[in-house]
Amino acid sequence: MSDSTESNENNQPVAAVEAYQQATLAIRGGYQRTHEAEHSEAMFLTSSYVFENAELAAKHFSNELQGNVYSRYTNPTVRAFEERLAAMEGGEQAVATSSGMAATLSIVMALLQSGDHILCSKDVFGSTRVMLNKYIVKFGVEVTYVSLTDLDAWQQGIQLNTKMLFCESPSNPMSEIADLEALARLSKKAGALFVVDNCFCTPVLQKPLEWGADIVVHSATKYLDGQGRCLGGAVVGSSELMEQIVGFLRAAGPTMSPFNAWVFLKGLETLRIRMQAHSANAAELATWLNNHPRVSKVFYAGLEDHPGHSLAKKQQSDFGGVLSFAVAGGREQAWTVINNTRTLSLTANLGDTKTTIVHPATTTHGRLSDEERQQAGIGENLIRIAVGLEDIVDIKNDLELGLNRI
Ligand SMILES: Cc1ncc(COP(=O)(O)O)c(C=O)c1O
């Protein structure tokens, strides 16, 4: 970013100055003020950049000189978001994309080739599965699935051509927890890359790279934004891997818009306190639902009887804002609960200040076959809640309206 006050230490990006605490990096990392001395980060809404003369233009285009050429390649606001997120995840570099799905697509397109094999956990986000099963396989990449928590199955699932292990932890919507350290070890032994979707925890609650993952993938659409405004995604890892992803993005184009990058950049500043508040609300709701007579099971790793509780305690600093619960009955009873809420938003998104509620079997995971849903444990009586930041009393009261009618 251009800066006429380069000697002023006060203007240096925090990540570049020294190793600060994550809370400070979230607020001050990755940004260098321009000569306008703005306090809040500037937004560069421009698709291209101007050169002073033809010689300089030629040098920029031939990469003899580094600098902005076109916003599909680089944009200062997008770069600021990337640097801040990379600092928070503890990665060398981050690359921003137009959505979370574009982030996963970029990883696969840039780093794999025909004949390679992806070993993936069964209960990844629905679109991830559809993308892999319907499109990626068309390019000769093989995909097989294993249970997220079954380490033997992961071990046995590894083939000679396995080049990538992919998982989400906690999983959506069942809140299962992967043993990241063990999977990273397995992956290294197999010579494969280990990719973790860190959407539900964000770097505030979990840093997969510290447990040995090679790549972290995000849907920034969720908690990084935090207020349901923009679509975006990101990939974080070593510069060597990220440069390959940058190459794909520059050629293929699913890059992040500067406007969205600015929203996410500002979202990161409040991420820590939001994640703490989401986790506190979710923990209280999980306990309440667990004691409710019309609820047959609650899936939230913060509950002590959850099979992933101790693992989550080891690798996460808190349990996050998403939980699922099964009501007594089937689809009719689940829909009754959803249809009787007054305040909660019936919408597929999560990670918002507003609590969202959804029936996974007929919405987010509706495209899976009955067998796939069954394997993932997603029953017709399951409801997913992404607990927002409203007063927990109102969230409980809203759910009670429907629970009382089944
Ligand atoms: C865990 C997870 N990963 C990836 C995605 C995809 O992100 P996006 O909708 O930004 O493409 C989602 C979306 O809900 C998700 O929940």
The ligand as a Gaussian input file, in Angstrom:
#p B3LYP/6-31G(d) Opt

LIG

0 1
 C      -18.644000     -25.343000       7.459000
 C      -18.889000     -24.605000       6.179000
 N      -17.929000     -24.582000       5.242000
 C      -18.103000     -23.933000       4.075000
 C      -19.284000     -23.270000       3.792000
 C      -19.436000     -22.581000       2.471000
 O      -19.305000     -21.215000       2.586000
 P      -19.967000     -20.143000       1.611000
 O      -21.439000     -20.211000       1.798000
 O      -19.357000     -18.847000       2.037000
 O      -19.580000     -20.518000       0.226000
 C      -20.298000     -23.252000       4.737000
 C      -21.551000     -22.534000       4.463000
 O      -22.524000     -22.625000       5.173000
 C      -20.101000     -23.954000       5.970000
 O      -21.056000     -23.990000       6.919000

